[in-house]
Amino acid sequence: MQFGLFSVGDVTPDPTDGTTPSEHDRIKAMVAIALKAEEIGLDVFATGEHHNPPFVPSSPTTMLGYIAARTERLILSTATTLITTSDPVKIAEDFAMLQHLADGRVDLMLGRGNTGPVYPWFGQDIRQGIPLAIENYALLHRLWREDVVDWQGRFRTPLQGFTSTPRPLDGVPPFVWHGSIRSPEIAEQAAYYGDGFFANNIFWPKEHFVRLIGLYRERFAHYGHGTPEQAYVGLGGQVFMRKNSQDAVREFRPYFDNAPVYGHGPSLEEFTEQTPLTVGSPQEVIDKTLAFREHFGDYQRQLFLMDHAGLPLKTVLEQLDILGEEVVPVLRKEFAALRPAGVPEGPTHAALVARHAAGEAPVPGGVPA
């Protein structure tokens, strides 16, 4: 099981004192959080991609390349790479370059994003969101696996005899997660290619994601990539912890009540009851996270959102210390003890290279015969 953090990079006022970090401060804070993730023994840091205020991570590979130079073990990923509005040729080149710089410690999560106006900003039509995601990934998949590509599609100019450079490290492309909170078409796409499916279950009740993940697992097996239990699943989570639950609730409530996404809506108590948000003691976080397995089956990657809603960097770093010292070690032990034989571990470049060299099947990222 891989544990890590994902950040959407929001610039949000602190509701307790009215201060707002500058863009510079927020970017530096995200780097500090990534470095802290490695320090406390987490496996993954993932950044979102946004092209509008109040968010700062418009260039994920730039940020991840900088973090790669300052870390040794951390897997560097995205919480969304916009497959709909980014040119798949540029995605192929940027992430292959990052893969070389980071010695393979790279994967990415493809998604459509949650900002409608981004489509016309990059010359696309939001009504074509699903077809764009499907066609653009079909091209990206080929660009990483074929040295010379001829391509004709609906949404970009044709390619004739095109070679994407640099080629993937060791001839093995970065592992791809397809992220979705609502679209069965994306679960189907992930299953078709044998890629990972990241169900960011932080907002909707679990019943919705039980169905979505169930569909992905069923179709993963249908396409011959393995059993449903061998499919690659990632989940989201949100936590805020103090030694005593009452202290955690009292401190976090103003941040929750004024958060840009869910503020001024359901109460904190209603939200924690219906979603993965846990505000309480470390043991409560452990118990709720372990329960994910009961709903969704064994899975490979758990990412936590911890730097949102205007929380100051000092508080976030305190939270990470608690996560690294009191929560993740217990979760690692418990999930490892529960994992049946034959269920894959979280994907790494070294493991994918070994499987590729051994000619084992199925290898993630393949396509059905």
Secondary structure, DSSP 8 states (H G I E B T S, - for coil): -EEEEEE--B----TTT-----HHHHHHHHHHHHHHHHHTT-SEEEE----STTB--S-HHHHHHHHHTT-SS-EEEES-EETTTS-HHHHHHHHHHHHHHTTT-BEEEEE--S-TTHHHHTT--GGGHHHHHHHHHHHHHHHHH-SSEEE--SSS--EEEE--SS--GGG---EEEEEESS-HHHHHHHHHHT-EEEE--SSS-HHHHHHHHHHHHHHHHHTTSS-GGGS-EEE--BEEE-SSHHHHHHHHHHHHHT-TTTTTSS-HHHHHHHSS-EEE-HHHHHHHHHHHHHHH-S-SEEEEB-S-TT--HHHHHHHHHHIIIIIHHHHHHHHHHH--TT------HHHHHHHHHHT-S--TT----
